[in-house]
Amino acid sequence: MDAQLRKKLHLYQLSVVFSVLFALIGFSYNVWRMEVSEENNTIRTACFEILINLSSLEQLIYTAYYDGDTKEGSPRKGWVKVGLIVDLSALTGDAVKKKAIALKEVWSTNWNTIATSKDSVDNIVQAIDSVRTEIKHLLSSLE
């Protein structure tokens, strides 16, 4: 084999190796990016659902306290919403999960007086706002 053919063969082999390496690196990055995107999508969806349920819980509290409507402002409905918020928080970050658990604790000590006590309403609404703030922080930090 002459030197020129050997040189072409060597160049061909190098280009094949670099092509395969480039394809592997590109594929690996694409897989990683898709995983991160899927995780972020799950977090966003859970956060939006939590925000919807926080608003519903707040509306329930205001209905019970300000309107005196114990049917629409039923604490049983509140327990369901608080439970759902805590369950959904498992799909988000640890900070949101901690705030949701703290909301559940505040709810558990104040639920029975939401129709009559402004302090109970304020405590629960403050816990709701705390979860909201943490969700906004989490959403703004996503890649």
N, C-alpha and C positions, 0 to 999 in steps of 0.2 A: 504494500500500500504506500502510496506516495504521501509526502508530508502535507500537501494541500488537502487531500481527502481526510487524513487523520485530524487535521485542524477543524474541518467542517463537522466531522463526526463529534468531536469534543465540544464544539460550540452548540451543536444540536442537543447533546446530552445535558449541558449546563442549562440551556433554555427550558428543557423539559423539567429538570429539577426545580428551577425557579418558578415555573408555571404551576407545578404541583404544590410547592410551598405557598405561593401566593393564593391559590385556590383554598388551601387548608386554613390559612390565616383569615381569609375573607369569610369562609364558612363559619369558622369559630366565632368571629366577631358578630356575624349575623345571628347565630344561635344565642349568644350572650345578650345581644340587644333585644331580641324577641322575648327572652325570659324577663328582662328588666321591664320591658313595655307591658307585658302581661301582668306582672306583679303590680306595677303602677296602676294599671287599669282596674285591677281587683281592689286596690286601696281606694282609688277614686270612687268607684261604685259604692263601696261600703261606706265611705265618708258621706257621700250624697244621701244615701239611705238613712244614715244616722242623723244628718241635719234635718231631714224631713220628719223623722220621728221625734227629734228634740223640739221642733216647732209644734208638732201635734201635742206633745206632752205639756209644753208651755201654754198652749191654747186650752188644754184640759184644766190646767191649774187655774188659769184666769176665769174660765167658765165656772168652776166650782166656787172660787172666792168672790169674784166681782158680781157674777150673775146669780149666785146661789143655786145653780142648777146641778143637783147631785146626780142626775141621770146622765147628762152629757159630760159632766165633770167627775165621773165615777172613779174613785181610787183603783178599782179593779182594772179599768182600762189603762190607768197610769202604770200599774204593775206590769202589764203586758208590754207597754211601750218601753219602760225602763229595762225589762228583761231582754227585749229585742236590741236595744241600744248596747247593752253589755255584750250580747252575743255577737253583734256585728263588729264591735270594737276589736274582737280577736283577729279580724282580718286587716286591721290597721297597725299602726306602730304602738310600741309599749306605752308611750306617753298618753295617747288617746285612751288606751285600755285602762290605765290607772285612773284617769279622769272619769271614765264611765263607771268604774267600780266605786269611785268616790261619790258619784251622783247616786248610785244605787244605795249607798250607805246613808246619804242625806235624805233620800226619798224614804228609806225604811224607818227613819226616826221622825219624819215629818208628815207622812202621807195621811195620817188619821186626823190632822188638824188643818188641812189645806182649805177647807171651806170656812174656817172661822179665825185662823191666825195669820196675820200679815207677816209675822216673823217666819212662819213655816213657808209661806209663799216666797218670801225674799231669799231664804236659804236654798230652796230648791231651784229658783230661777238663777241664783248665783252659780250653783253647781252646773246648771245647763249652760250658762254662758262660758264657764270654764272649759267644758267639753268642746263647745263651739270654737273657742279661741285656739285650742290645741289642734282641732281639725284644720282650721285655716292655716295654721303654722305648718302642719304636715303637708297639706296640699301644695303650699307654695314651695316646699323643699323637694318635691318630686322631680326627677330628671326628665 
